[in-house]
Amino acid sequence: MKIYIRIIVRDRDEHVQHDGLSRKLTFADIQNDLRIPLLVAAPHQLVLAILTRREGMILTSSCCTLATGSCRATCEEISLVDLATNNDDRWRYISKLSSFCSEQLVPFWSCMNETLTEIDKGQGFFGRPCCTLPQSQACIMVCLQAKDRDELISACRPSNEITFYSCLERQEVGQQCCSRAGKPECASACKELFASTTEPSVQLRTYVNNMCAHDHPSVSKCVKNYTLLHQQKTQREIFIVATGPRMLIADWLVGIFYELKPSAKR
């Protein structure tokens, strides 16, 4: 099954913007990253073909081509990644579209509804919040479609996507911890803690404890264990960064010293 992704050319110096992503790419970036040919469809438009096992997945808002004027301009500003990962952004975008796009544009709205339906199919994947982090465009696209972690391997290399995989690990632990919550208040507090990209603050940990400790102590214990492991890992990383370079510099200086030391024999 082929997926066609429309890319609108912003100018003629090989500078393009992916409809579905906020990042700007060059032709070379796309060819090197996805390793597939670019097919020229028209002077003002390019079509990028991607092979996939899934059917019917629309990765970008190619629906924009079905509109004109301010409606189309507004549509082209929308990031598919934001639509898929941020509910607040989604409703803000949809509200903005409603202001600029007439209800009479039936083909356009039908296309948008189909796009939203498709990206929602992977909404249950615990790693969905991490889909904004990959460096690779191909990895972002696969992440938006994925229903489980195994589906990421084809496009997301752990060695190249360290931040992304770190986020996945955090979200996976979060899913395990928060699934134990029975009360909505406890579940909400737990999810908020794991949504952070940094070490959970004392305030967040205290909030989770207040919401969960009485009725769901297993959630509080799970969060506490995660926090301890996260702190230990961070401390190890800081230690390596702090000591590693010094050791290398010290070795280098010793080598220089012996090379420059005058010989005892004249």
C-alpha positions as CSV (number, residue, x, y, z in Angstrom):
1,M,0.0,0.0,0.0
2,K,1.4,3.4,-1.0
3,I,0.9,6.6,1.1
4,Y,1.1,9.8,-0.8
5,I,2.4,12.8,1.2
6,R,2.1,16.2,-0.3
7,I,4.8,18.7,0.3
8,I,4.2,22.4,-0.5
9,V,7.2,24.2,-2.1
10,R,7.7,27.5,-0.2
11,D,10.4,28.8,-2.6
12,R,12.6,27.6,-5.4
13,D,15.9,27.1,-3.5
14,E,15.1,23.6,-2.6
15,H,13.3,24.6,0.6
16,V,10.1,22.8,1.4
17,Q,7.8,22.3,4.3
18,H,6.0,19.0,5.1
19,D,2.3,19.6,5.4
20,G,2.0,17.4,8.4
21,L,5.1,18.5,10.3
22,S,6.2,21.9,11.6
23,R,9.8,21.2,10.7
24,K,11.2,22.5,7.4
25,L,13.2,20.1,5.2
26,T,15.3,20.2,2.1
27,F,15.0,17.8,-0.8
28,A,18.3,16.2,0.2
29,D,17.0,15.7,3.8
30,I,14.0,13.8,2.6
31,Q,15.9,11.6,0.2
32,N,18.6,10.8,2.7
33,D,16.3,10.3,5.6
34,L,13.6,8.2,3.9
35,R,15.8,6.8,1.1
36,I,13.0,7.0,-1.5
37,P,12.7,9.0,-4.7
38,L,10.9,12.3,-5.0
39,L,8.3,12.3,-7.8
40,V,7.4,15.6,-9.4
41,A,3.7,15.9,-9.8
42,A,3.5,19.5,-10.9
43,P,5.7,22.6,-11.0
44,H,4.2,23.8,-7.7
45,Q,3.8,20.5,-6.0
46,L,5.7,17.3,-5.1
47,V,4.5,13.9,-4.1
48,L,6.4,11.6,-1.8
49,A,5.6,7.9,-2.0
50,I,6.1,5.8,1.1
51,L,5.7,2.1,1.3
52,T,3.8,0.8,4.3
53,R,2.0,-2.3,5.5
54,R,-1.0,-0.4,6.7
55,E,-3.9,0.6,4.5
56,G,-5.6,4.0,4.2
57,M,-3.3,6.0,6.5
58,I,-3.1,9.6,5.5
59,L,-0.1,11.1,7.1
60,T,-0.5,14.7,6.2
61,S,-3.2,17.2,5.8
62,S,-3.1,16.9,2.0
63,C,-6.7,18.0,2.5
64,C,-5.4,21.5,2.3
65,T,-5.2,21.2,-1.5
66,L,-9.0,21.0,-1.5
67,A,-9.3,24.5,-0.1
68,T,-8.3,28.0,-1.3
69,G,-7.4,31.4,0.2
70,S,-7.3,31.9,3.9
71,C,-8.8,28.4,4.5
72,R,-5.9,26.7,2.7
73,A,-3.3,29.0,4.3
74,T,-4.7,28.1,7.8
75,C,-4.8,24.5,6.9
76,E,-1.1,24.5,5.8
77,E,-0.1,25.8,9.2
78,I,-1.4,22.8,11.0
79,S,1.0,20.2,12.3
80,L,-0.2,16.6,12.1
81,V,2.1,15.7,15.0
82,D,0.4,18.3,17.2
83,L,-3.1,17.0,16.1
84,A,-2.1,13.5,17.1
85,T,-0.3,14.3,20.4
86,N,-1.9,17.4,21.9
87,N,-5.6,17.6,22.5
88,D,-5.5,21.3,23.3
89,D,-3.7,22.0,20.0
90,R,-6.2,19.8,18.2
91,W,-9.2,21.8,19.3
92,R,-7.4,25.1,18.8
93,Y,-6.6,24.1,15.2
94,I,-10.1,22.8,14.5
95,S,-11.6,25.9,16.0
96,K,-9.4,28.1,13.8
97,L,-10.2,26.0,10.7
98,S,-13.9,26.5,11.4
99,S,-13.4,30.2,11.4
100,F,-11.7,30.3,8.0
101,C,-13.3,27.3,6.2
102,S,-16.9,27.3,5.1
103,E,-19.1,24.3,5.9
104,Q,-19.9,24.2,2.2
105,L,-16.4,22.8,1.6
106,V,-17.7,19.3,1.9
107,P,-14.7,17.5,0.3
108,F,-12.3,19.4,2.5
109,W,-14.1,18.6,5.8
110,S,-14.6,15.0,4.8
111,C,-10.9,14.7,4.1
112,M,-10.1,16.3,7.5
113,N,-12.5,14.0,9.3
114,E,-10.9,10.9,7.7
115,T,-7.4,12.2,8.6
116,L,-8.4,12.6,12.3
117,T,-10.0,9.2,12.3
118,E,-6.8,7.6,11.0
119,I,-4.4,9.2,13.4
120,D,-6.8,8.3,16.3
121,K,-6.3,4.6,15.6
122,G,-3.0,4.7,17.3
123,Q,-4.2,6.8,20.2
124,G,-4.0,3.9,22.7
125,F,-0.2,3.5,22.1
126,F,1.6,4.5,25.3
127,G,4.4,6.1,23.3
128,R,2.2,8.6,21.4
129,P,3.3,11.6,23.5
130,C,6.9,10.9,22.4
131,C,6.2,11.2,18.7
132,T,7.3,14.9,18.7
133,L,10.9,13.9,19.7
134,P,12.5,11.8,16.9
135,Q,15.2,13.4,14.8
136,S,14.2,11.3,11.8
137,Q,11.1,12.3,9.8
138,A,10.5,8.6,9.0
139,C,10.5,7.8,12.7
140,I,8.0,10.5,13.4
141,M,5.7,9.2,10.7
142,V,5.9,5.6,11.9
143,C,5.4,6.7,15.5
144,L,2.1,8.4,14.5
145,Q,0.9,5.1,13.0
146,A,2.2,2.7,15.6
147,K,0.0,0.7,17.9
148,D,2.9,-0.9,19.9
149,R,6.6,-0.4,20.4
150,D,7.7,-3.2,18.0
151,E,6.4,-1.3,15.0
152,L,9.0,1.5,15.6
153,I,12.0,-0.7,14.9
154,S,11.7,-0.3,11.1
155,A,12.4,3.5,11.2
156,C,13.6,4.4,14.7
157,R,17.1,3.4,15.5
158,P,17.8,3.5,19.3
159,S,21.3,4.7,18.7
160,N,20.1,7.7,16.8
161,E,16.9,8.4,18.8
162,I,18.2,8.4,22.4
163,T,15.8,11.0,23.7
164,F,12.9,9.4,21.9
165,Y,13.6,6.0,23.4
166,S,14.1,7.4,26.8
167,C,10.7,9.0,26.6
168,L,9.2,5.6,25.5
169,E,10.7,3.9,28.5
170,R,9.3,6.6,30.8
171,Q,5.8,6.3,29.2
172,E,5.9,2.5,29.4
173,V,6.7,2.6,33.1
174,G,4.0,5.3,33.5
175,Q,1.4,3.1,31.9
176,Q,2.3,0.3,34.3
177,C,2.1,2.5,37.3
178,C,-1.0,4.5,36.4
179,S,-3.0,1.5,35.3
180,R,-3.2,0.5,38.9
181,A,-5.2,3.6,39.8
182,G,-8.9,3.2,40.3
183,K,-9.9,6.7,41.1
184,P,-9.8,9.3,38.3
185,E,-8.0,11.8,40.6
186,C,-5.1,9.3,41.2
187,A,-4.9,8.3,37.6
188,S,-4.8,11.9,36.4
189,A,-2.0,12.9,38.9
190,C,0.0,9.8,37.9
191,K,-0.2,10.6,34.2
192,E,0.8,14.2,34.8
193,L,3.9,13.1,36.6
194,F,5.0,10.8,33.8
195,A,4.2,13.4,31.1
196,S,7.2,15.4,32.3
197,T,10.3,15.2,30.2
198,T,12.5,15.9,33.2
199,E,12.9,14.4,36.7
200,P,9.5,14.7,38.4
201,S,9.4,17.6,40.8
202,V,8.9,17.3,44.5
203,Q,5.5,19.0,44.1
204,L,4.3,16.4,41.5
205,R,5.5,13.5,43.6
206,T,3.8,14.9,46.7
207,Y,0.6,15.5,44.6
208,V,0.6,11.9,43.4
209,N,1.1,10.6,47.0
210,N,-1.8,12.8,48.2
211,M,-4.1,11.5,45.5
212,C,-3.1,7.9,45.6
213,A,-1.5,6.8,48.8
214,H,-4.7,6.1,50.7
215,D,-6.8,4.1,48.2
216,H,-4.1,3.0,45.8
217,P,-0.8,2.6,47.6
218,S,0.6,0.4,44.8
219,V,0.6,3.5,42.5
220,S,2.5,5.6,45.1
221,K,5.0,2.8,45.5
222,C,5.5,2.4,41.8
223,V,6.0,6.1,41.3
224,K,8.5,6.1,44.2
225,N,10.5,3.3,42.8
226,Y,10.6,5.0,39.4
227,T,11.8,8.2,40.9
228,L,14.6,6.5,42.8
229,L,15.8,4.7,39.7
230,H,15.6,7.9,37.6
231,Q,17.6,9.8,40.2
232,Q,20.3,7.1,40.3
233,K,20.5,7.0,36.5
234,T,20.8,10.8,36.3
235,Q,23.6,10.8,39.0
236,R,25.5,8.1,37.1
237,E,25.3,10.2,33.9
238,I,26.5,13.3,35.7
239,F,29.4,11.4,37.2
240,I,30.5,10.1,33.8
241,V,30.3,13.5,32.2
242,A,32.1,15.1,35.1
243,T,34.9,12.6,35.4
244,G,35.4,11.1,32.0
245,P,36.8,14.2,30.2
246,R,39.1,15.0,33.1
247,M,40.6,11.5,33.0
248,L,41.3,11.8,29.3
249,I,42.9,15.2,29.7
250,A,45.0,14.0,32.6
251,D,46.3,11.1,30.5
252,W,47.0,13.4,27.6
253,L,49.0,15.8,29.8
254,V,51.1,12.9,31.2
255,G,51.9,11.8,27.7
256,I,53.0,15.3,26.7
257,F,55.1,15.6,29.9
258,Y,57.1,12.4,29.0
259,E,57.5,13.5,25.4
260,L,58.9,16.9,26.5
261,K,61.0,15.7,29.4
262,P,64.7,16.2,28.6
263,S,66.7,13.0,28.1
264,A,69.1,12.2,31.0
265,K,71.9,11.4,28.5
266,R,73.5,14.2,26.5
